[in-house]
Amino acid sequence: MIDDILLEAEEKMDKAVEVAKEDFAAIRTGRANAAMFNKIVVDYYGAPTPLQQLASFQVTEARTVLISPFDKSAMSAIEKALRDSDLGVNPSNDGNAIRIILPALTEERRKDYVKLAKTKAEDAKISIRSVRRRAKDALDKLAKDGDAGEDEVARAEKELESLTKGHVDTIDTVLSAKESELLEV
């Protein structure tokens, strides 16, 4: 029973780390990459659809992305979603594809992105801590109900703490890497 609680907590913490990594990938750096468009949703025939399902991406140069929609009738909806996104881009449409030229990042914009990355990291840490709290409550309930001994629960709580610390450290490592990538000119 204790092992199940710890395993479930570890899986949820791993998921929180993965979500944080995806969020970091969506934050724009000086170079173009397809992951920047992961969070963009297009209104496709009245249904919110992820951009990845509607088009293919090609990074032609360091700051240029070519988006080729599978359905040409969705071109204007994709263009509108890109304009409304927080990427700060102005897409140009040539009838077959949408070309995005990413402007060079200013120092102020880089600092804004670092703040955004720190916010996403803090959200992930909060998520990890709430998983820890729920697991600790479940362990305390086991001890209170007499389903597990106090020594076993104490050992499990120490293991839970080390799991939490490891995952929080992973978030910090990924954040510092993203921060240095953002501030690199």
Disulfide bonds with the S-S distance in Angstrom:
none
